[in-house]
Amino acid sequence: MSDSTITPTTLHNLGVAMFTVADQDAALAFYTEKLGFEVRADVSFGEDGAYRWLEVAPPGSTARLALNAPMNSTPGGGSIGVETTDLNAEHARLTAIGGVDVDAAPMDAPGAPRMFALRDPDGNYLWVVETPAA
């Protein structure tokens, strides 16, 4: 493996993941009302405020999810992972509230953490991954 980096990186954190969504207001409603995320940023920018920067995140998370309008592409097709210490409870919660396209059951695969997927209205995947309790 070659080291093509001449100077050390100044990058220190994976802070913002980005999904392309067809309708930012509908996406905002899904992530806040269905998944329980909170709004971290919602601002207009660009010439005459033509664009919108919208970020949501699970309560307490340092990482954020930007919900971007399509720019020369169609919405959907992204994937992120979110973590929980109680996978069964979160699966039951999301299944019970309705309006969430969630896998029928969590996956149990040898060598991998337990997880299940859900899809937002634009077809982006959120993988809910079980982590050990602290």
MARKE-483356 format. One line per 10 residues: number of its first residue (from 0); for each residue x negated, y, z of N, C-alpha, C, CB. Coordinates in nm, 4 decimals, decimal comma. Atoms other than C-alpha are relative to their C-alpha. Glycine has a CB too. Layout:
! residues N
NUM> X Y Z X Y Z X Y Z X Y Z  ...
END
This chain:
! residues 134
0> -0,0841 -0,1169 0,0000 0,0000 0,0000 0,0000 -0,0888 0,1233 0,0000 0,0958 -0,0003 0,1209  0,0826 -0,1207 0,0057 -0,1481 0,3349 -0,0962 0,0638 0,1098 0,0841 -0,0186 0,0476 -0,1465  -0,0464 -0,1131 -0,0790 -0,1214 0,6457 0,1174 -0,0091 0,1241 -0,0873 -0,0835 0,0166 0,1316  0,0016 -0,1145 0,0898 -0,0187 0,9249 -0,1159 0,0248 0,1315 0,0743 0,1042 -0,0182 -0,1090  -0,0229 -0,1212 -0,0776 0,0518 1,1707 0,1671 -0,1336 0,0599 0,0394 0,0859 -0,0293 0,1252  0,1272 -0,0660 -0,0293 -0,2368 1,4163 0,1862 0,0018 0,0607 0,1395 -0,0299 0,1083 -0,1043  -0,0130 -0,0570 -0,1338 -0,1132 1,5995 0,4951 0,1158 -0,0686 0,0714 0,0221 0,1543 -0,0064  -0,1084 0,0642 -0,0742 0,1039 1,4589 0,7726 0,1331 0,0728 -0,0212 -0,0339 -0,0050 0,1493  -0,1326 -0,0587 0,0182 0,4755 1,5165 0,7391 0,0371 0,0894 0,1171 0,1048 -0,1094 -0,0172  -0,0575 -0,0813 -0,1056 0,6516 1,7862 0,9353 0,1418 -0,0466 0,0321 -0,0001 0,1478 -0,0402
10> -0,1339 0,0540 -0,0247 0,9750 1,5849 0,9185 -0,0016 -0,0782 0,1301 0,0473 -0,0901 -0,1178  -0,0006 0,0652 -0,1303 1,0790 1,4593 1,2593 0,1333 -0,0612 0,0385 -0,0399 0,0972 0,1036  -0,1316 0,0457 -0,0421 1,4454 1,3674 1,2572 0,0885 -0,0230 -0,1221 0,0651 0,1019 0,0958  -0,1052 0,0190 0,0990 1,7200 1,2220 1,0412 0,1239 0,0631 0,0604 0,0225 -0,1535 -0,0365  -0,1019 -0,0782 -0,0676 1,9758 1,4858 1,1282 0,1329 0,0100 -0,0711 -0,0504 0,1336 0,0221  -0,1244 -0,0185 0,0744 2,2331 1,5142 0,8480 0,0088 -0,1024 -0,1117 0,0095 0,1430 -0,0571  -0,0349 0,0861 0,1129 2,3808 1,2453 0,6271 0,1084 0,0741 -0,0777 0,0490 -0,1445 0,0474  -0,0956 -0,0740 0,0822 2,5994 1,3642 0,3388 0,0872 -0,0947 -0,0806 -0,0728 0,0963 -0,0935  -0,0966 0,0716 0,0825 2,9140 1,2231 0,1810 0,0620 0,0997 -0,0967 0,1098 -0,0701 0,0873  -0,0756 -0,0787 0,0957 3,0792 1,3563 -0,1337 0,1465 -0,0380 0,0152 -0,0506 -0,0232 -0,1466
20> -0,1431 0,0232 -0,0206 3,4544 1,3956 -0,0827 0,0801 0,0825 -0,0998 0,0415 0,0350 0,1454  -0,0837 -0,0700 0,0976 3,7338 1,4990 -0,3176 0,0674 0,1232 0,0597 0,1055 -0,0943 -0,0552  -0,0749 -0,1075 -0,0649 3,9133 1,7226 -0,0655 -0,0560 0,0173 0,1412 0,1548 -0,0310 0,0031  0,0644 -0,0205 -0,1292 3,7222 1,8710 0,2280 0,1010 0,0090 0,1143 -0,0843 0,1257 -0,0039  -0,1008 -0,0090 -0,1061 4,0395 1,9490 0,4256 0,0555 -0,1379 0,0363 0,1144 0,0926 -0,0432  -0,0492 0,1356 -0,0264 4,1708 1,5929 0,3873 -0,1071 -0,0832 0,0711 0,0424 -0,0690 -0,1319  0,1092 0,0716 -0,0654 3,8286 1,4531 0,4818 -0,0152 0,0454 0,1443 -0,1313 0,0207 -0,0760  0,0081 -0,0527 -0,1357 3,8145 1,6813 0,7851 0,1089 -0,0600 0,0878 0,0110 0,1528 -0,0011  -0,1103 0,0589 -0,0758 4,1549 1,5556 0,8983 -0,0270 -0,1471 0,0303 0,1319 0,0146 -0,0771  0,0287 0,1419 -0,0207 4,0493 1,1908 0,8528 -0,1050 -0,0183 0,1087 -0,0472 -0,0653 -0,1307
30> 0,1103 0,0209 -0,0941 3,7229 1,2220 1,0443 0,0334 0,0502 0,1403 -0,1253 0,0696 -0,0506  -0,0321 -0,0514 -0,1333 3,8645 1,4319 1,3300 0,1231 -0,0685 0,0596 0,0227 0,1506 -0,0061  -0,1250 0,0547 -0,0533 4,2167 1,2906 1,3639 0,0004 -0,1520 0,0087 0,1151 0,0448 -0,0851  0,0000 0,1471 -0,0009 4,1562 0,9239 1,2784 -0,1203 -0,0568 0,0748 0,0013 -0,0534 -0,1429  0,1222 0,0576 -0,0584 3,7944 0,8646 1,3835 -0,0428 0,0676 0,1295 -0,1127 0,0083 -0,0995  0,0333 -0,0673 -0,1249 3,7746 1,1153 1,6687 -0,1293 0,0797 -0,0035 -0,0084 -0,0997 0,1081  0,1197 -0,0821 0,0123 3,4746 1,3088 1,5320 0,0350 0,1440 0,0368 -0,0591 -0,0082 -0,1441  -0,0194 -0,1414 -0,0266 3,4264 1,6746 1,6226 -0,0664 0,0825 -0,1100 -0,0566 0,0379 0,1386  0,0562 -0,0900 0,1006 3,3538 1,9693 1,3917 -0,1277 0,0615 0,0563 0,1027 0,1111 -0,0407  0,1270 -0,0612 -0,0396 2,9912 2,0851 1,4105 -0,0276 0,1269 -0,0792 -0,1146 -0,0987 -0,0188
40> 0,0174 -0,1205 0,0822 2,9958 2,3414 1,1263 0,1118 0,0040 -0,1029 -0,1406 0,0022 -0,0700  -0,1003 -0,0208 0,1038 3,2565 2,4859 0,8915 -0,0142 0,1452 -0,0458 0,1469 -0,0314 0,0524  0,0307 -0,1359 0,0442 3,1257 2,7878 0,7023 0,0028 0,0094 -0,1523 -0,1372 0,0441 0,0534  0,0054 -0,0297 0,1438 3,1580 2,9445 0,3585 -0,1381 0,0534 -0,0318 0,1107 0,1025 -0,0422  0,1286 -0,0526 0,0435 2,8438 3,0230 0,1619 0,0014 0,0161 -0,1509 -0,1160 -0,0924 0,0442  0,0096 -0,0226 0,1443 2,7297 3,1208 -0,1857 0,0677 0,1296 -0,0391 0,0617 -0,1164 -0,0770  -0,0581 -0,1226 0,0525 2,8487 3,3998 -0,4064 0,1490 0,0060 0,0302 -0,0240 0,0104 -0,1507  -0,1401 -0,0204 -0,0399 3,1789 3,5320 -0,2693 0,0544 -0,1152 0,0845 0,0869 0,0174 -0,1236  -0,0454 0,1101 -0,0850 3,1923 3,2350 -0,0285 0,0642 -0,1133 -0,0768 0,0964 0,0508 0,1011  -0,0605 0,0989 0,0891 3,2677 2,9973 -0,3149 -0,0187 -0,1447 0,0473 -0,0579 0,0152 -0,1380
50> 0,0277 0,1352 -0,0467 3,1253 2,6949 -0,1318 0,0271 -0,0111 0,1495 -0,1452 -0,0394 -0,0312  -0,0292 0,0250 -0,1418 3,1930 2,5357 0,2059 -0,0961 -0,1041 0,0531 0,1469 -0,0464 0,0201  0,0853 0,0965 -0,0696 2,9462 2,3655 0,4402 0,0785 -0,0488 0,1198 -0,1385 0,0630 0,0432  -0,0840 0,0606 -0,1024 3,1393 2,1252 0,6624 -0,0731 -0,1190 0,0594 0,1372 -0,0428 -0,0580  0,0665 0,1095 -0,0705 2,9794 1,8978 0,9234 0,0881 -0,0504 0,1131 -0,1369 0,0452 0,0548  -0,0690 0,0647 -0,1110 3,1381 1,6501 1,1640 -0,0959 -0,0997 0,0633 0,1317 -0,0703 -0,0474  0,0841 0,0986 -0,0681 2,9918 1,4072 1,4161 0,0789 -0,0635 0,1133 -0,1304 0,0651 0,0540  -0,0596 0,0564 -0,1206 3,0921 1,1646 1,6878 -0,0409 0,0849 0,1207 -0,0434 -0,1486 0,0193  0,0367 -0,0770 -0,1182 3,1010 1,3395 2,0266 -0,1313 -0,0516 0,0602 0,1127 -0,0059 0,1046  0,1273 0,0352 -0,0603 2,7515 1,3443 2,1778 -0,1107 -0,0349 -0,0977 0,0198 -0,1126 0,0901
60> 0,1004 0,0369 0,1000 2,5712 1,2578 1,8530 -0,0870 0,1196 -0,0358 0,0673 -0,0558 -0,1261  0,0871 -0,1065 0,0503 2,2688 1,4583 1,7478 0,0011 0,0028 -0,1520 -0,1436 -0,0186 0,0515  -0,0102 0,0042 0,1467 2,3098 1,3457 1,3856 0,1390 0,0482 -0,0418 -0,0271 -0,1448 -0,0545  -0,1250 -0,0504 0,0523 2,5795 1,5055 1,1732 0,0277 -0,0579 -0,1379 -0,0022 0,1520 -0,0056  -0,0425 0,0451 0,1315 2,7761 1,4091 0,8638 0,0578 0,1192 -0,0742 0,1037 -0,1160 0,0100  -0,0501 -0,1088 0,0835 2,8193 1,6767 0,5959 0,0995 -0,0575 -0,0996 -0,1165 0,0737 -0,0734  -0,1055 0,0414 0,0927 3,1382 1,6434 0,3907 0,0001 0,0999 -0,1149 0,1417 -0,0070 0,0710  0,0254 -0,0906 0,1120 3,0505 1,7951 0,0532 0,0978 -0,0209 -0,1145 -0,1414 -0,0180 -0,0503  -0,0794 0,0072 0,1232 3,2687 1,8776 -0,2438 -0,0889 -0,0552 -0,1110 0,0582 0,1408 -0,0392  0,0815 0,0544 0,1088 3,1560 1,6988 -0,5624 -0,0763 0,1086 -0,0755 0,0877 -0,0772 -0,0969
70> 0,0820 -0,0889 0,0819 2,8724 1,8667 -0,7504 -0,0527 -0,0841 -0,1151 -0,1179 0,0660 0,0833  0,0384 0,0763 0,1195 2,8467 1,7144 -1,0981 0,0112 -0,1503 0,0186 -0,1407 0,0344 -0,0393  -0,0217 0,1436 -0,0187 2,9657 1,3775 -0,9710 0,1371 -0,0215 0,0614 -0,1109 -0,0628 0,0895  -0,1277 0,0332 -0,0602 3,2675 1,1993 -0,8369 -0,0203 -0,0302 0,1481 0,0654 -0,1199 -0,0724  0,0136 0,0276 -0,1425 3,3385 1,1533 -0,4666 -0,0174 -0,1485 0,0275 0,1207 0,0524 0,0752  0,0122 0,1383 -0,0455 3,2627 0,8368 -0,2732 -0,1332 -0,0616 -0,0349 0,1095 -0,0830 -0,0583  0,1191 0,0760 0,0327 2,9912 0,5773 -0,2945 -0,1101 0,0068 0,1033 -0,0526 0,0459 -0,1280  0,1019 -0,0098 -0,1033 2,7968 0,6730 0,0190 0,0216 -0,1028 0,1100 -0,0015 0,1393 0,0591  -0,0087 0,0938 -0,1106 2,7273 0,4647 0,3258 -0,0876 0,0488 0,1156 -0,0422 -0,1419 -0,0450  0,0772 -0,0295 -0,1201 2,6168 0,5375 0,6833 0,0346 -0,1032 0,1059 0,0279 0,1444 0,0514
80> -0,0286 0,0853 -0,1145 2,5988 0,3432 1,0068 0,0212 0,0860 0,1227 -0,1136 -0,1013 0,0235  -0,0240 -0,0618 -0,1301 2,7423 0,4556 1,3393 -0,0069 -0,1107 0,1036 0,1386 0,0751 0,0049  0,0266 0,1013 -0,1019 2,6790 0,2783 1,6680 0,1007 0,0037 0,1139 -0,1390 0,0181 0,0551  -0,0842 0,0139 -0,1177 2,8888 0,1504 1,9569 -0,0533 -0,1142 0,0856 0,1479 -0,0246 -0,0397  0,0365 0,1105 -0,0882 2,8217 -0,0654 2,2604 0,1165 -0,0974 0,0179 -0,0451 0,0536 0,1363  -0,1176 0,0873 -0,0120 3,1745 -0,2138 2,2407 0,0683 -0,0130 -0,1362 0,1001 0,0557 0,1063  -0,0478 0,0169 0,1375 3,2342 -0,3295 1,8844 0,1454 -0,0462 -0,0043 -0,0880 -0,0999 -0,0743  -0,1371 0,0521 0,0024 3,5522 -0,5231 1,9620 0,1018 0,1076 0,0361 0,0134 -0,1182 0,0960  -0,0924 -0,1064 -0,0403 3,7154 -0,2274 2,1376 0,0160 0,1032 -0,1110 -0,0492 0,0682 0,1286  -0,0091 -0,0993 0,1074 3,6308 0,0118 1,8528 0,0758 -0,0563 -0,1200 -0,1403 0,0458 -0,0430
90> -0,0751 0,0636 0,1089 3,7589 -0,2348 1,5921 0,1488 -0,0002 0,0324 -0,0500 -0,1447 -0,0242  -0,1410 0,0033 -0,0416 4,0834 -0,2745 1,7885 0,0608 0,1405 -0,0053 0,0133 -0,0588 0,1431  -0,0499 -0,1376 0,0003 4,1200 0,1037 1,8264 0,0294 0,0472 -0,1416 -0,1010 0,0938 0,0667  -0,0178 -0,0454 0,1375 4,0730 0,1752 1,4556 0,1107 -0,0767 -0,0713 -0,1301 -0,0140 -0,0767  -0,1064 0,0809 0,0605 4,3025 -0,1099 1,3533 0,1368 0,0464 0,0493 -0,0205 -0,1499 0,0323  -0,1281 -0,0364 -0,0602 4,5771 0,0063 1,5910 0,0530 0,1360 -0,0444 -0,0129 -0,0011 0,1484  -0,0499 -0,1345 0,0307 4,5921 0,3720 1,4862 0,0601 0,0113 -0,1397 -0,1118 0,1001 0,0141  -0,0556 -0,0044 0,1351 4,6759 0,2953 1,1230 -0,0628 0,1092 -0,0845 0,1494 0,0204 0,0059  0,0542 -0,0987 0,0913 4,5687 0,4893 0,8173 -0,1502 -0,0083 -0,0184 0,0355 0,1348 0,0471  0,1436 0,0198 0,0143 4,2132 0,3544 0,8337 -0,0219 -0,1335 -0,0702 -0,0728 0,0040 0,1390
100> 0,0321 0,1215 0,0743 4,0851 0,1010 0,5794 -0,1176 -0,0682 0,0691 -0,0332 0,0318 -0,1502  0,1013 0,0649 -0,0832 3,8971 -0,1256 0,8202 -0,0038 -0,1494 -0,0305 0,0285 0,0241 0,1505  0,0124 0,1446 0,0206 3,7616 -0,4796 0,7753 0,0905 -0,0747 0,0972 -0,1468 -0,0455 0,0176  -0,0900 0,0791 -0,0824 3,9895 -0,7507 0,9125 -0,0653 -0,0468 0,1294 0,0492 -0,1189 -0,0779  0,0703 0,0493 -0,1194 3,7235 -0,8730 1,1578 -0,1469 0,0401 -0,0091 0,0142 -0,1557 0,0141  0,1438 -0,0263 0,0016 3,3667 -0,7906 1,2616 -0,0779 -0,1156 -0,0616 -0,0500 0,0266 0,1413  0,0910 0,1000 0,0577 3,0815 -0,9730 1,0856 -0,0945 -0,0508 0,1076 -0,0802 0,0595 -0,1189  0,1005 0,0624 -0,0854 2,8688 -1,2159 1,2808 -0,0942 -0,0763 -0,0908 0,0649 -0,0942 0,1081  0,0980 0,0639 0,0881 2,5572 -1,3012 1,0785 -0,1290 -0,0215 0,0784 -0,0260 0,0864 -0,1281  0,1243 0,0261 -0,0729 2,2497 -1,4689 1,2261 -0,1102 0,0989 -0,0388 -0,0472 -0,1432 -0,0261
110> 0,1108 -0,0909 0,0231 1,9633 -1,2227 1,2638 0,0388 0,1454 -0,0198 -0,0746 -0,0449 -0,1169  -0,0475 -0,1371 0,0191 2,1788 -0,9127 1,2155 0,0898 0,0384 0,1169 0,0762 0,0148 -0,1351  -0,0930 -0,0407 -0,1059 2,3698 -0,7054 1,4691 0,1438 -0,0208 -0,0454 -0,0229 0,1478 0,0393  -0,1429 0,0093 0,0336 2,7459 -0,7504 1,4858 0,0442 0,1340 -0,0563 0,0863 -0,0394 0,1253  -0,0443 -0,1242 0,0638 2,9210 -0,4951 1,2631 0,1280 -0,0238 -0,0781 -0,1094 0,0561 -0,0927  -0,1111 0,0009 0,0948 3,2250 -0,4086 1,0565 -0,0041 0,1312 -0,0765 0,1382 -0,0197 0,0724  -0,0034 -0,1205 0,0841 3,2929 -0,1561 0,7834 0,1398 0,0583 -0,0010 -0,0457 -0,0316 -0,1443  -0,1238 -0,0689 0,0314 3,5600 0,1015 0,7303 -0,0305 0,0951 -0,1137 0,0586 0,0752 0,1245  0,0167 -0,0861 0,1145 3,6160 0,3191 0,4291 0,0834 0,1267 0,0190 0,0394 -0,0734 -0,1295  -0,0774 -0,1239 -0,0065 3,7187 0,6841 0,4184 0,0869 0,0092 -0,1253 -0,0939 0,1251 0,0128
120> -0,0893 -0,0082 0,1161 3,9847 0,7993 0,1691 -0,0702 0,0171 -0,1345 0,0939 0,1129 0,0190  0,0742 -0,0160 0,1245 3,7115 0,8724 -0,0896 -0,0847 -0,1213 -0,0350 -0,0876 0,1210 0,0085  0,0767 0,1204 0,0289 3,5546 0,5258 -0,0719 -0,1397 -0,0027 0,0586 -0,0096 -0,0173 -0,1449  0,1268 0,0051 -0,0718 3,2531 0,6137 0,1443 0,0113 -0,1036 0,1114 -0,0382 0,1402 0,0575  0,0009 0,1051 -0,1022 3,1545 0,3326 0,3829 -0,0629 0,0504 0,1290 -0,0754 -0,1237 -0,0505  0,0575 -0,0203 -0,1321 3,0977 0,3707 0,7550 -0,0140 -0,1383 0,0621 0,0887 0,0964 0,0894  0,0259 0,1283 -0,0647 2,9355 0,0653 0,9108 -0,0090 0,0250 0,1499 -0,1313 -0,0670 -0,0548  0,0007 -0,0120 -0,1450 3,0123 0,0368 1,2815 -0,0837 -0,1160 0,0530 0,1465 -0,0010 0,0600  0,0998 0,0982 -0,0400 2,7156 -0,1450 1,4368 -0,0072 -0,0069 0,1523 -0,1384 0,0349 -0,0596  0,0074 0,0179 -0,1452 2,7027 -0,2902 1,7875 -0,1456 0,0121 0,0475 0,0593 -0,1378 0,0411
130> 0,1299 -0,0157 -0,0619 2,4078 -0,1833 2,0012 0,0099 -0,0423 0,1458 -0,0507 0,1457 -0,0126  -0,0055 0,0400 -0,1407 2,3132 -0,3090 2,3478 0,0328 0,1196 0,0897 -0,1337 -0,0634 0,0429  -0,0273 -0,1046 -0,0987 2,4481 -0,1111 2,6419 -0,1300 0,0364 0,0706 0,1079 -0,0463 0,1030  0,1233 -0,0479 -0,0647 2,1799 0,1008 2,8094 -0,0092 -0,0462 0,1447 -0,0071 0,1526 -0,0056
END
